[in-house]
Amino acid sequence: MVYIPSYIVEKLDALSVYDVAEKLGLTVTRNMSLCFMHQDHHPSLRLKKSNNSWKCYVCGVGGHSIELVKRYNNYSFLEACVWLSRQFNIPIPESKGIKLKKTPIKKVASAPKETTYQQVDEEVLNWIINKSRLSEQARQFLFVDREYSEEVVSSLKVGSISDAEKFVTVLTEIFSKERCLKAGVLIEYRNSLHPVFRVPCLLFPYYDMEGRIKNIQSRYLGKLEKGDKRRFNNCKGISPLMFNMPILKSSERFDKVYIAEGVTDCIAFLSEGKKAIALPGAGSFRPEYADFLRDKTLFMYIDNDEAGNTLFEKINKALKKIGNCIHNIRKDTKYKDYSDYYLSKRHEKNPKKYI
């Protein structure tokens, strides 16, 4: 597998989209061209000199130079980079043996991958998050036990549930029982309704890159019985995404981004002023997530267990296919996870507080 250094990727993606369009054979008039991804009778693909980008305003697809070549030639990320390197004489080490396929363009309007999530009842999920408040138990866990930033927790719209019966009653008064069941926030067991979340719990809203709510994950705040690992729950029937995805859209290319295994570790990173996202759990990474991370400089403090190592290797394998990689910043075997390490650093800075 050919690895493309980040500085070369940056140079390739910074190539003028106008020059790249010309090399591809696109006809551009007054910054507009017929879109090659669908049957376009009036130019809908616009090139912008100000940020060196392109976008079709019919199918919504866009990007910079690498993405243009990738889409036009139906190439992988690696193939698009190699094509650009050969066209503009920017050598990529060990890429001479790569043969570029000639694949006909499929003119099908396709939505960007980040908007193809499973249908969810956003109104119900938003109502839950907007109405939930942090209980004293939740505040104890977040701000006393874990010492997370109150500003960060507030910006993420973290809430809590402390009374399961009240939650069910109020929710079904606002929305119908059927709608709540379909939304995956309630379950029916022995003719009674219950929250899908184990109460008392924290609530973490999951948003896509456009800021639309797509899931809610809970963290049980009670004491687990021996052998019981059901600490986290998601809305029933909804596949989990990555947590804090809007930060990927607001960050610049090649920005440092930290990937956490779990929401609370993500909050620890954010509390230190780092840009971070989280996977819901060690087994939740999907190869297509790599597309969201292709242009970031990535770091991870892997959990101190076999699952953490397996997850790291899985992410790295997916990233290498698109010319990126992830760096492990764990330098110890002492701490269980990043939240544990975060707390130790807090203690070192202010030891008198813990005497």
C-alpha positions in Angstrom: 0.0 0.0 0.0 1.4 3.4 -1.0 1.4 6.0 1.7 1.1 9.6 0.6 2.7 12.1 2.9 0.3 14.8 4.2 2.4 17.6 2.6 2.0 16.1 -0.8 -1.8 15.6 -0.3 -2.0 19.2 0.7 -0.1 20.3 -2.4 -2.3 18.2 -4.7 -5.5 19.4 -3.2 -4.3 23.0 -3.5 -3.9 22.8 -7.2 -6.2 25.2 -9.1 -9.6 23.6 -9.6 -9.7 25.5 -12.9 -6.5 23.9 -14.1 -7.7 20.5 -12.9 -11.0 20.9 -14.7 -9.2 21.8 -17.9 -7.0 18.7 -17.7 -10.1 16.6 -17.1 -11.8 18.1 -20.2 -14.5 20.1 -18.5 -15.7 23.2 -20.3 -15.9 26.1 -17.8 -17.7 29.3 -18.8 -18.0 32.1 -16.3 -17.1 29.8 -13.4 -19.9 27.3 -14.4 -19.9 23.9 -16.1 -22.3 21.1 -16.9 -22.3 18.6 -14.0 -20.8 15.3 -15.0 -22.6 13.4 -12.3 -26.1 13.7 -13.7 -27.9 14.7 -16.9 -27.3 18.4 -16.7 -28.9 20.6 -19.4 -28.1 23.9 -17.7 -24.7 24.4 -16.0 -25.1 23.6 -12.3 -21.5 22.9 -11.3 -19.8 26.1 -10.0 -16.1 26.7 -9.5 -15.0 29.2 -6.8 -11.6 30.9 -7.0 -11.8 32.4 -3.5 -11.5 29.0 -1.7 -10.4 26.9 -4.7 -13.5 24.7 -4.6 -16.3 23.3 -6.7 -19.8 22.3 -6.1 -22.9 21.1 -8.0 -26.0 22.9 -6.8 -28.3 20.2 -8.0 -26.8 17.1 -6.5 -25.0 18.9 -3.7 -21.6 17.2 -4.3 -18.4 19.3 -4.1 -14.9 19.6 -2.8 -11.4 20.6 -3.9 -9.1 19.3 -6.6 -8.6 15.7 -5.4 -12.4 15.2 -5.0 -13.0 16.6 -8.5 -10.6 14.0 -10.0 -12.0 11.2 -7.8 -15.6 11.9 -8.8 -14.9 12.6 -12.5 -12.7 9.6 -13.2 -14.5 7.3 -10.7 -11.2 6.9 -8.9 -10.3 6.0 -5.3 -8.6 8.7 -3.2 -5.2 7.1 -3.9 -5.8 6.9 -7.7 -7.0 10.5 -7.8 -3.8 11.7 -6.1 -1.6 9.6 -8.4 -3.4 11.1 -11.5 -2.9 14.6 -10.2 0.8 13.9 -9.4 1.4 12.7 -13.0 -0.5 15.5 -14.6 1.2 18.3 -12.6 4.6 16.7 -12.1 4.4 16.4 -8.3 6.1 13.0 -7.6 4.6 10.6 -5.1 7.2 8.1 -3.7 6.7 4.4 -4.7 3.7 5.2 -7.0 5.3 4.4 -10.4 3.8 0.9 -10.4 0.2 2.1 -9.9 -1.9 1.6 -13.0 -4.9 3.9 -13.4 -8.1 2.3 -14.6 -10.3 3.9 -17.2 -13.8 3.7 -15.8 -16.8 5.3 -17.6 -18.5 8.1 -15.6 -21.8 7.2 -14.1 -24.1 10.1 -14.5 -26.2 9.5 -11.4 -27.1 12.3 -9.0 -25.7 11.2 -5.7 -26.0 12.9 -2.3 -22.9 13.4 -0.2 -22.3 10.5 2.1 -22.8 12.5 5.2 -26.4 13.0 4.4 -27.4 9.4 3.8 -28.2 8.4 7.3 -31.1 6.3 8.4 -34.3 8.2 8.8 -34.9 9.4 12.4 -37.6 11.4 14.1 -35.6 14.6 14.6 -38.5 16.4 16.2 -38.8 13.9 19.0 -35.1 13.7 19.6 -34.6 17.4 19.6 -37.5 17.8 22.1 -35.9 15.4 24.5 -32.5 17.1 24.4 -34.0 20.6 24.6 -36.2 19.7 27.6 -33.7 17.6 29.6 -31.6 19.3 32.3 -28.6 18.1 34.3 -29.6 16.5 37.6 -27.5 16.9 40.7 -26.3 13.4 40.2 -25.3 14.2 36.6 -23.5 17.4 37.6 -21.6 15.4 40.3 -20.4 12.9 37.8 -19.5 15.5 35.1 -18.0 18.4 37.0 -16.9 16.9 40.3 -15.9 13.3 39.7 -14.6 13.8 36.1 -13.9 17.6 36.2 -15.0 18.2 32.7 -15.5 21.8 31.4 -19.0 23.1 32.1 -18.8 25.2 29.0 -18.0 22.2 26.8 -20.8 20.1 28.3 -23.2 22.9 27.7 -22.1 23.4 24.1 -22.7 19.7 23.5 -26.2 19.9 24.9 -25.7 17.1 27.3 -28.8 16.3 29.4 -30.0 13.7 31.9 -33.0 11.7 33.0 -33.6 10.9 36.6 -37.2 9.8 36.7 -38.2 7.1 34.2 -42.0 7.3 34.9 -42.1 11.0 34.5 -40.1 10.9 31.3 -42.6 8.4 29.7 -45.7 10.4 30.9 -44.5 13.7 29.6 -43.2 12.4 26.3 -46.4 10.5 25.5 -48.5 13.6 26.3 -46.5 15.6 23.7 -46.1 12.8 21.2 -48.2 9.7 20.6 -47.2 6.3 22.1 -46.8 4.9 18.6 -44.6 7.8 17.5 -42.3 7.4 20.5 -42.0 3.7 19.9 -41.2 4.3 16.3 -38.7 7.0 17.2 -36.8 4.4 19.3 -36.9 6.3 22.5 -39.5 4.1 24.3 -39.9 0.3 24.4 -43.0 -1.7 25.5 -42.5 -4.5 27.9 -45.3 -6.5 29.6 -47.9 -3.9 28.5 -46.0 -1.0 30.0 -43.9 1.7 28.5 -40.2 2.3 29.5 -37.4 4.6 28.3 -35.0 2.8 26.0 -32.3 4.4 28.2 -31.4 3.0 31.6 -32.4 5.6 34.2 -30.8 7.5 35.9 -28.6 8.5 33.0 -26.8 11.1 31.0 -28.0 11.9 27.5 -25.6 12.7 24.7 -27.1 14.0 21.4 -25.4 12.8 18.2 -25.5 15.3 15.3 -24.4 14.9 11.6 -21.9 17.3 10.0 -24.8 19.7 9.2 -25.9 19.9 12.8 -29.0 17.7 12.4 -29.7 15.4 15.4 -29.4 11.7 14.4 -29.3 9.8 17.7 -29.2 10.0 21.4 -26.9 7.9 23.5 -27.3 7.4 27.3 -24.8 6.6 30.0 -26.2 4.9 33.0 -25.3 6.6 36.3 -26.3 3.8 38.6 -24.1 1.0 40.0 -23.8 -1.9 37.6 -24.1 -5.5 39.0 -21.1 -7.8 38.5 -20.9 -8.9 34.9 -23.4 -6.3 33.7 -21.8 -4.2 31.0 -25.0 -2.4 29.8 -23.7 1.1 30.6 -24.6 2.7 27.3 -27.8 2.7 25.2 -28.8 4.2 21.9 -32.2 4.9 20.4 -33.7 1.6 19.4 -33.2 0.7 15.7 -30.9 3.7 14.9 -27.3 3.0 14.0 -24.8 5.1 16.0 -22.7 7.7 14.2 -19.5 9.5 15.4 -20.1 11.9 18.3 -19.4 15.7 17.7 -19.3 15.4 13.9 -20.0 19.1 13.3 -16.5 19.9 14.5 -15.2 18.2 11.3 -17.0 20.6 9.2 -15.9 23.7 11.1 -12.2 22.6 11.2 -9.8 23.4 8.5 -8.0 20.8 6.3 -5.1 19.1 8.1 -6.2 20.4 11.5 -5.4 18.1 14.4 -8.4 16.0 15.5 -8.4 13.5 18.3 -10.5 10.3 18.0 -11.8 9.0 21.3 -13.2 5.6 22.2 -16.4 6.8 23.9 -18.2 10.1 24.5 -16.7 10.8 27.9 -13.1 10.6 26.6 -14.1 13.0 23.8 -15.4 15.5 26.5 -12.0 15.1 28.2 -10.2 16.1 25.0 -12.6 19.0 24.4 -12.2 20.2 28.0 -8.4 20.6 27.2 -9.2 22.8 24.2 -8.5 20.0 21.6 -10.7 19.2 18.6 -12.2 15.8 19.2 -14.8 13.3 18.0 -15.8 10.0 19.5 -16.9 6.5 18.4 -19.7 5.1 20.5 -17.7 2.1 21.3 -14.8 -0.2 20.3 -16.9 -2.1 17.8 -18.7 0.8 16.2 -16.2 2.0 13.6 -17.2 1.5 10.0 -14.8 1.8 7.1 -16.9 4.6 5.4 -16.1 6.8 8.4 -12.7 7.2 7.0 -14.1 9.5 4.3 -15.0 12.1 7.0 -11.4 12.0 8.2 -9.4 12.0 5.0 -8.0 15.5 5.3 -7.3 15.7 9.1 -4.2 15.0 11.1 -5.4 12.4 13.5 -4.5 11.2 17.0 -5.8 8.7 19.4 -5.1 7.7 23.0 -6.2 4.0 22.7 -7.9 2.3 25.7 -5.6 0.1 27.7 -7.1 -3.2 26.5 -7.2 -5.5 23.5 -10.4 -3.9 22.1 -8.6 -0.5 22.1 -5.7 -1.9 20.1 -8.0 -3.7 17.7 -10.0 -0.5 17.1 -6.8 1.5 16.4 -5.6 -1.0 13.8 -9.0 -1.1 12.2 -9.1 2.7 11.9 -5.5 2.9 10.6 -6.3 0.2 8.0 -9.3 2.2 6.6 -7.3 5.4 6.6 -4.3 4.0 4.8 -6.6 3.1 1.9 -7.2 6.8 1.3 -3.7 8.0 2.0 -4.0 9.0 5.6 -3.1 7.5 9.0 -3.7 7.9 12.7 -1.1 8.4 15.5 -1.3 6.7 18.9 -0.4 9.2 21.6 -0.6 6.7 24.5 2.9 6.5 26.1 1.9 4.6 29.3 0.2 1.4 30.5 -1.0 2.9 33.7 -4.3 4.5 32.8 -7.5 2.8 31.7 -8.5 5.4 29.2 -8.1 9.1 28.3 -10.5 10.3 31.0 -8.4 8.5 33.6 -5.3 10.1 32.2 -7.0 13.5 32.0 -7.9 13.3 35.7 -4.3 12.4 36.6 -3.0 15.5 34.8 -5.6 17.6 36.6 -4.3 16.2 40.0 -0.7 16.9 39.1 -1.5 20.6 38.3 -3.4 21.1 41.5 -2.3 18.5 44.1 -3.5 20.5 47.1 -7.1 20.2 45.9 -7.0 16.4 46.5 -5.4 16.3 49.9 
